[in-house]
Amino acid sequence: MKVIGLTGNIACGKSVVARMFEELGSKTIDADQIARLVVKPGEPVWHEIVEAFGAEILNRDGSINRSILGEIVFNDKEKREILNSITHPRIIERIKELVEQLAKEKVEVVIVEAALIVEKGGMKPIIKELIVVTADEETQISRLINRDGLSREEAVARIKSQMPLSEKLKYATYVVDNSGTLEETRKQIEEVWGSINKIL
């Protein structure tokens, strides 16, 4: 089985790219989906986050308000590191469990979609190759304004809070530029898929 990382910065379209790979036959493990599960009310991670950031980040039903928490951590590197130190070990643990499960099912290609593969390094032992999804900054800004209702200043701040794409590209086995049309992106993905399957 081949386990391939899929990463990129905010609003580069990682999820769109992951779905296209699934259409071609890969299985996807979505780190963001796992992150939502580990922070459910009552989970150990939920308790640690509430202890670190206070009850004001909670919705009325006790769930974590991702917008409020996002606002806090995107504007404060130290707090972002605290959040990551709480959530990442549990997310990586769950990804490893899912990889083992898919190996037993004889799945040939698994794509692990996660934002911080390069930065954190905890997934390096399981990921053999890396796909980096890119988009030009104006495209990222436009997507954040339209998708999340952010102002231009807020969108730029979120982009600048992440490792530059130019740095992530140094670790890439494959690059998918998702600045253009879906058809253009799909063509690149088909080429990458061909390369992946040549060496299976």
C-alpha positions in Angstrom: 0.0 0.0 0.0 1.2 3.5 -0.8 0.4 6.3 1.7 0.7 9.8 0.2 0.3 13.1 2.0 -1.8 15.9 0.5 -1.2 19.3 1.8 -1.3 23.0 0.9 -2.3 26.3 2.5 -5.7 27.7 3.4 -8.0 28.1 0.4 -5.7 26.3 -2.0 -8.4 23.6 -2.5 -7.0 20.5 -0.8 -10.4 18.9 -0.4 -11.4 19.4 -4.1 -8.1 17.7 -5.1 -8.6 14.9 -2.6 -12.1 14.2 -4.0 -10.7 14.0 -7.5 -8.2 11.4 -6.4 -11.0 9.5 -4.8 -12.8 9.5 -8.1 -9.8 7.8 -9.6 -9.7 5.1 -6.9 -7.7 6.3 -3.9 -9.0 6.2 -0.3 -8.8 9.5 1.6 -8.1 10.1 5.3 -9.2 13.7 6.1 -7.2 15.1 9.1 -9.8 18.0 9.4 -12.6 15.5 9.8 -10.7 13.7 12.5 -10.0 17.0 14.2 -13.7 17.6 14.4 -14.3 14.2 16.0 -11.6 14.5 18.7 -12.9 17.9 19.9 -16.5 16.7 20.5 -17.9 17.7 23.9 -16.6 15.3 26.6 -13.6 14.0 24.6 -10.2 14.4 26.4 -9.1 16.9 23.8 -12.2 19.0 24.3 -11.5 19.3 28.1 -7.9 20.3 27.4 -8.9 23.0 24.8 -11.6 24.4 27.2 -9.0 24.5 30.0 -6.5 26.3 27.8 -8.8 28.8 26.1 -11.8 29.2 28.4 -15.6 28.5 28.2 -16.1 31.6 26.0 -15.1 29.5 23.0 -18.1 27.2 23.4 -21.5 27.2 21.7 -24.6 26.9 23.8 -24.6 23.1 23.2 -21.1 22.8 24.6 -19.4 22.3 21.2 -16.4 24.4 20.3 -17.1 27.4 18.2 -14.5 27.0 15.5 -14.9 30.6 14.3 -14.1 32.0 17.8 -11.2 29.7 18.4 -9.9 30.3 14.8 -10.0 34.1 15.4 -7.9 33.6 18.6 -5.3 31.3 17.2 -4.8 32.9 13.8 -3.9 36.1 15.5 -1.6 34.6 18.1 1.3 32.3 17.2 1.8 31.1 20.8 -1.9 30.2 21.2 -1.8 28.5 17.9 1.1 26.3 19.1 -0.8 25.5 22.3 -3.9 24.3 20.3 -1.7 22.3 17.9 0.2 20.6 20.8 -3.2 19.5 22.2 -4.8 18.3 19.0 -2.1 17.0 16.8 -0.9 14.0 18.8 -4.4 12.6 18.9 -5.1 13.3 15.2 -1.9 11.6 14.2 -2.7 8.6 16.4 -6.1 8.2 14.7 -4.6 8.6 11.2 -2.1 5.7 12.0 -5.0 3.5 13.2 -6.9 4.2 9.9 -3.8 3.5 7.8 -3.4 0.2 9.5 -7.1 -0.7 9.0 -6.9 0.2 5.2 -3.7 -1.9 4.8 -5.7 -4.9 6.1 -8.4 -4.1 3.5 -5.6 -4.3 0.8 -6.2 -0.7 -0.3 -3.5 0.3 -2.8 -3.4 4.1 -2.5 -4.3 6.1 0.6 -4.2 9.9 0.5 -3.8 11.6 3.9 -5.2 15.2 3.5 -3.8 17.5 6.2 -2.7 21.1 6.4 0.4 20.7 8.7 2.2 17.7 7.3 5.4 19.6 6.6 5.3 21.8 9.7 4.7 19.2 12.3 6.5 16.2 10.9 4.6 13.7 13.0 3.3 11.9 9.9 6.6 11.5 8.2 7.0 7.8 9.3 3.8 6.8 7.5 3.8 9.1 4.5 6.2 8.2 1.7 5.4 10.9 -0.9 3.8 14.4 -0.8 1.4 16.2 -3.0 1.4 20.0 -2.5 -1.6 21.9 -3.7 -0.9 25.5 -4.6 -2.9 28.5 -5.7 -1.8 32.1 -6.2 -2.4 34.5 -3.3 -5.2 36.5 -5.0 -7.1 33.3 -5.6 -6.7 32.3 -2.0 -7.9 35.7 -0.8 -10.9 35.7 -3.1 -11.9 32.2 -2.0 -11.6 33.1 1.7 -13.8 36.3 1.2 -16.4 34.3 -0.7 -16.3 31.1 1.3 -15.8 32.4 4.9 -17.1 35.9 4.7 -13.7 37.3 5.7 -12.6 40.9 5.0 -9.5 41.2 2.7 -7.4 42.1 5.7 -8.6 39.0 7.7 -8.0 36.8 4.6 -4.4 38.1 4.2 -3.7 37.6 7.9 -4.8 34.0 7.8 -2.6 33.3 4.7 0.4 35.0 6.3 0.0 33.0 9.5 0.9 29.8 7.6 4.3 28.5 6.3 4.8 30.0 2.9 3.8 27.8 0.0 7.3 28.3 -1.5 8.7 26.5 1.6 6.3 23.6 1.4 7.1 23.1 -2.3 10.6 22.1 -1.2 9.2 18.9 0.2 6.8 18.1 -2.7 7.0 14.9 -4.7 4.1 16.2 -6.9 2.6 19.7 -7.3 -0.9 20.5 -8.3 -1.7 24.1 -9.2 -5.3 24.7 -8.3 -5.5 28.4 -9.3 -7.3 27.7 -12.6 -10.4 25.8 -13.7 -11.5 22.4 -12.4 -10.7 20.9 -15.8 -7.1 22.2 -15.6 -6.8 20.8 -12.0 -8.3 17.4 -13.0 -5.8 17.1 -15.9 -2.8 17.6 -13.5 -4.3 15.1 -11.1 -4.7 12.4 -13.8 -1.0 12.9 -14.6 0.0 12.5 -10.9 -2.3 9.5 -10.6 -0.5 7.9 -13.6 2.9 8.5 -12.0 1.7 7.0 -8.6 0.3 3.9 -10.2 3.4 3.3 -12.4 5.4 2.5 -9.3 2.9 0.6 -7.3 
